[in-house]
């Protein structure tokens, strides 16, 4: 059971790290080339479609599987493996804290700006993008680094 939990921890963090890395290296640079109205619309649509069942399963697994792998007693687990799993779990939790405390509020504000009246500056695509893009990308870089670190630590624990 412990081996399966560690494998699921490695797998979920790997999937999530890959997803965030693709966003960091491909999707956001491509969206960055769009006009303000195109960028704002594209990000709104992405934010509507990403948080669905498959994504949420991986997102929750990134914390649940390492936590379970850490808590399940394992005969023969070295102290190094135990600490690597714990460090991976901490990095994954910090990733989620950045996501929930940084990216999600910006996504929520972006969605709310779509409902602003046409004459309201809060709905102006240039102002909306200026308030969103740089901050969102900053948080995204941090969470990508954290989940990549979590993946590396959990992988190291699995191969020791």
N, C-alpha and C positions, 0 to 999 in steps of 0.2 A: 504493500500500500504506500509506504513512504517513497519508494522509487517512482511509482506512478505519479504521486503528488509532485515530486520534484520535476519529473518530466513535463507535467502539465504547467508547472510554474515557468519552466524554461520556454515551453512552447507558447504560452500566452504572452509572456513578456517579449519574446522574439517577434510574434505577430504584431504586437502593439508598437514595438520599437520600429519595425519596418514600416508600418502605417505612418507613424509620425515622421520618420526619416523621408519617406516619399513626399509627404506634405512639405517638409522643410526644403528639400532639394529639387522638387519638380513642380508641385501644384502651386505653392505660393509664389515662386519666381514667375511662373506662367501667368498667374492672376495679376501679378504686379505690373505686367505689360498692358493690362486692359485699361480702358478709360474709367473714370470714377464711377459713372452709372453702371458700367458693365461689371466692374469689380464688386461693387456693393451688392448688386443683384446676384452675382455668382456666389459670393460668400453666404448670402442669406439662404440660397437654395442648398448649398453644401451643408450648412448648419441645420437645415430641416431634415435632410436625408441621412446624415451620418449617424445620429444617435438612435439606431434601431436595434433590433434583437441581437443580431450577430455582433455588432460593435459593442453593445452593452455587455454581452456575455464575455467577450475578451477583456473589456475594460474592468469588469468586476473580478475576473479571473486573475488579473495582474496582481491583485492584492490577496484574494482568497487563497489561491494555490500556494504562493510562497508562505503565507501564514500557516496554512495547514501542514505544509512540508516542514516548517520549523517546529510546530507543536507536536506532531506525531513522533513518539519516541522511536529511535532507530538503533538497534544493536550494531555496533561497529562504526557508527558515524564519528568521524574525527571532530575535534574541537574546531579545526580550520573549516570543515564543511558546515558545521553549525553556525559559525560566525559569518561565513560567506552567505548562507541562506538568510540570516538575520539582516545583514547589510543590504542584500538584494531587496528584501521586504521593505526596509526603511527607504531605500531609493524609490521603490514603486509607490509607497505612501506619499513621499514628498512630491513625486510626479503628479499624483492625484490632487494633492493640495494646491499645486500651481494651476492645474487644469480647472479645479472647482473655484479657486479664489481669484484666478486671473482670466483665463480664456472664456469660461462660461459666462461671467458677467458681461464681458465684451460682446459675446455672441447674443446675449439677451438684449443688450442695448442696441445692437445692430438690427435685430428683429423688430424692436419697438420703434426704431426710426422709420420703418416702412409704413407705420400707421400714422406718422406725423402729417398734419395738413400740408398741402403743397406750398403754402405761403410761409410755413414755419421753417426757420433755418435748421432745425433739428432733422429735417428730412432732406436737406440739400446733400446730394451724393458726395460732393467735394468735402464738405464739413464732416459728414459721416465717416468717410474713408480716413480723413486726417485724424479723427478721434479713435479710430479702430486699428488700422493696419500696423503701424509701427509698434504699438503696445502689444497687440496680439502676437506679432512675430517675435517680440522679445520674450514673452511668456512661453511661446512655442519652442524657442531655442532651448530654454531652460528645461522644459519638460521632456524634450527629445533627448537631451544629454542625460537626464536622470533615468529615463527608462532604458536607454542604451547601457548605462552603468548597471542598472538592475539586471538586465539580460546577461551582461558579462559576468557579474558576480554569481548569479544562479548557474550559469553554464560552468563556471569554474568549480562550484560546489558539486555539480553533477559529474564532472570528469575526474575529480580527486579520488 
